[in-house]
Amino acid sequence: MEKELDAPSRKRSGMEKKMLYQAGLVLEGGGMKGVYTSGVLDFFMDKGISFAKNYGVSAGACTLCSYLSGQRGRGYAVTVDYLEDKNYCSLYSLLTTGDLFNVKTCYHKIPEELNPYDFDAFHRNPAKGYAVVTNIQTGLAEYMPLRDMRKDIVAVQASASLPLVSRNVQIGDGLYLDGGLADSIPLLHSVADGNKKNVVVMTKEEGYRRKPSAHLGLIKLRYARYPKVYELMKNRHIEYNRTLDYLYAQVKNGTAFLIQPRHKSDVGRIEKNKNKLRALYEEGYEEAAACYDAMLAYLEK
């Protein structure tokens, strides 16, 4: 669905050669700020750029789905088209189902009926995708392969299940929540997975540093049976900032390429203002366009 997308994000010649780069693509989460990533990925699709291995965290996992199926504009549309529906993202959904983002609507009704997912195109894509999830029993990140989106959509759901406003997601014998708890920017995992080059898309702006959580008391109470969640949240800012230091060092020495907002956005994690969301989407598209030549030089070096 591209009904709301217009210039400059619709500008494309259709003549670009499709290229699968032997590199990793790492997509940070960030709630509704993920529309920035949707803009970046739509630009990639316009230019025929894809990556051999793709890792999505939370909102990054959600936007990754439409990228892997080649459905330009769908990631943005899924974010903004249902904001007024109480069965999409609302207090009503939280109180009646236990999930702020309604599971039935987000992971079944939308991809199966309202904005159909192209399962066949996903299956034909040689690129590999992974949803980063946090096992709340072990406290460890897991990187679940996306092989069959009809079945593996539950991994995307788990990756995007925010603490306190989502039910725990059971997959096999494990219980899972937001992948960002254990690995917000899985660059180290991508490197360990054999990717010598990595493009990282962040939703946090230049200069951002994570601060300690203000909800530790609620976390400790809500997840008393799963103390690893509290430990992760207590130390999350430390681990996140340590990952940032590693990322920036990799960018500086030319072994990673970073795309991120240049300025802080006023888009909230749970944002209802379509104009703000549209502006952030366009920012992502334009930022990707601005660094396109530099990114190609990095990937082709």
N, C-alpha and C positions, 0 to 999 in steps of 0.2 A: 504494500500500500504506500503510494507516494503522493497522495492527494494534497498534502500540505507543504511539500518540498518544492521550492522554486529557486531561482538564481540567488547566489552563485552556485549552490550545491547541485543544481541540475545540469551545469555545464559539463558536457563530456562529448568527445568526438566519436566514440564508439570504435576508434581505430587503434586503440592501445593494444599492444601485444601482451597476452597474459603470461605472467612469469611466476613460477613457484620457486621462491628462494629457500635455500637450505639454511634456514635460520629459525630462531625462536621468536614468537610474538607473545609478549607478556602484558596482560590487561588488568590493571588495578580496578578495585570496586569503588564504591562511593555513593550508593543509593541512586537518586535521580540525577546526580552529577554524571552518571554514566552516559547521558546524551552527548557529552563531549566526546567520549569514545566512539559513539555511533557516528558522529561527524567525521572522525578520523578514518573509521573503517569504510564509510561510504566513499571517501576520497580514494582509499586503497582500491575499492571495487571499480571506481571510475577509471583507474589507471591499470587495472588488471594485475594488481599485486597481491600475492598470497605467500604464506609461510608454511614450511614443512611441519612445524609443531607450534601449537597455539595453546596458551594457558590463560584461562579466565578465572577471576576471583569475584564472587558475588555479582554485582551488576556487570562486571567484566565478562563473567560467564554467560550472562543473559544476552549481552550484545554480540558475543562471539557466535552464538547459535545462528543468527541471521547472516553473519559474515561467512560462515562455513557453508551455508546453503546458497550464497550469492544473491540474497534478496535485498537489494539496495533500497534503503529508505525504511525497511521494516523495523529495524531496531529503534529508530526514532518514533515511528508510528505506534509501536506497541507501548512505548513509554507515555505518550501524550494523548492518544485517542480515547482513553477510557478513564481519564482523571475524574470525570463527574459521575462515574458509575460507582455506587456504594459497594458493589461486589468486586471492585478491582483493588483499590488501596484506600482503606478508610477505618475509622474507629468502629464503625458498624461491623466490618469484617473481623476486626480484632476481637470484639466482644462476642460475636456469634460463632466464630470458628477457631479463635486462638491465633490467627495469623493476620497481621496487618495487610500484607499482600495476599489476597485470597488465592489459595492453592488451586481450586477448581477453575477459577477464571484465568489465572495467569499461565498455568501449565497444562491446561486441557482445552477450555472453551476457546481461548484466543488462538492457539496454534492449530486446533482441529476444526474450528468453525469460523471465527470472526476475522482472523487474518492468517489464513492457512499457511503452515510451514511446508516448505518444499523438501519433503523427506527424500525424494529421489535424487535431487541435486546434491543434498548433503552426502548421500551414499556414494555418489560418483566422484566426489571431491577427494583427491589423494592426500590432502593435508590432514594431519591428525589434530584432534582437539581434546583438551583436558579441562575438567571443572575441579577447581581447588576447594576442598571441603575440610572441616575440622572435626575430627573424632573427639567428641566430648568425654568419652570414657578414658582415652589414652592421652588426650591433649595434643595429639600430633596432627599435622597436615597430611592429607592424602590427596592424590592427584588421579582422579577417576577418569579413565578414557571414555570419550564419547564415540561410541561405535554405531549404536542404533538409537536415534533420538526419540523414538516412540517409547523405548524402555529407559534410556539414560537421562531423560528429562528430569528424573528424580534427583540425579546428581547435581543438575543445575539448580533445582529447587533448594537442595541442601546448601549449596554454595552461597545462595542468596537469602538464606533464612537468618535474619538478624536476631541477635540475642534480645531477650525480654519481650519482643513483639512477634515471635514465631514459635511454633511448636517444634520440638526436636523431630528430626527426620530419620526414620529408620531405613537403612539399606543393608540387607543381609542381617548380620548379628550386631551391626554397629549403629550408634546414634550420632547424628551429625548436625552441625550448625555452620554458620558463615565461615567460608574459607579464610576470610581476613583475620580471624582470631589467631590463627597459627601461622599464616604466611600471606601477608597482604600484597607483597610484590614478589612473586616466586622466581626471581632472576637466578638465585643460587641453584634452585632446582633445575631450571632450564639449562644452565651451564653443566650441571652434573648429568643431565639427560643427553649430553653430547652436542649441544648447540654452541658453536664457537662464536657465532654472532647472534645478537639479540636486539630487537626493537621493543622498547618498553613504552607503554602508553599509561600515563598517570592522570588521575582526575584532580589531584592536589596541585596547587600552584607552586611556582618557583619560590624557594625560600621557606616552604612549609616545614614545620617540625611538629610532630604529634605530642600532645600533652597527656598527662595522666587522666584516666577515666574519672568522670564525676559520678559514676553510677555503681561503684564497687559494692556499696551496701546492698543495693537491690540485686546485683549479680550474685553475691554470696548467699543471699536468702533464696533466690529463685533456683539456683543450681546447687543447693546444698548436697544433693546426691552425686553431683559431678564436680568435685572440687577443682579439677583441671581447668574448668571454664574460668573460675575466679583467678587462678594463677596466671592464666593467659591474659586476662583483662588487666590484672595488676601490673604485668610487665610489658603489656603491648606497646606502650609508647617507647620503651627502651629498645625492644626488638625492631620496631618499625624504623626508628631513627638510625639504628645500626645498619639496617638494610639500605636506607637512603645513602648513608656514607659509602657503603659498598657500591651502590649504583652510580653515584657521582664519580667515584674513583674509576669505575669501568668506562664511563663516558669520557672522562678526561684522558685516559690512555687509549681510547679508540676501540675498545672491545665491546661497547654497548652504545646504542643510539636511543635517545630519550625524546619523547614528545609529551608536553604537558602545558597546561594553561600558564600564561605569563603573569596573570593577575588573579587575585582572589575573586571567586564568583560569589554572588549573593544567592545562588541557588542552594536550597537546603537539601538535606538527604531525602526528605519527604516533601517534595515541592509540587504545588498545584498550579502555579502561574505558568501558563503556556508560553507567554512572551519571553519570560526568563529562560525557560527550557529551550526555546527555539534559538535564542541568542547564543546560548552555550553550545548548542549543536553546531551552529554556524562557525563559532570560534574554533571548535575542533576541526571542522573541515578546512577552514582557512589556515590554521596552524600546520596541518598536514601538508597543504599545498605549498606553504612558505618554505618548509624544510624538505620538500620532495627531492630536489637535486642533491642535496647533502646526504639524504638517506640512501638514494641510489648509489652515490659514490661510495658510501660505507658498505653497502651490501655487495657491491660488485668489485670491491677492492681485492 
